[in-house]
């Protein structure tokens, strides 16, 4: 999956209940050199994301995790433990939110683990 991801744009879904944040992130991602990211959707919550995922297969999900109403168990169940091979990035705009958490599900052979680490 890594080689494929390096040769094509990441099909990306943004989940944010803050419209300005979602649109701003979309604009920032559009400025990346070599068009490495293509935003295929911006949805306001997990329920809309699940409906979106019924018809689409993005490579990457960016989740604004500032939403106090967000159901963390639903996020975990569908994006981290589910059958799909998705990469998910959790972002926070809260104070001290200078880091992103990346969950990257992939299956590697024993010989590929060192290169990945």
PyMOL commands that set and color helices and strands:
alter all, ss='L'
color gray80, all
select helices_A, chain A and resi 2-7+19-30+33-35+46-55+72-80+110-116
alter helices_A, ss='H'
color red, helices_A
select strands_A, chain A and resi 10-15+37-43+60-64+87-91+101-104
alter strands_A, ss='S'
color yellow, strands_A
deselect
rebuild
show_as cartoon
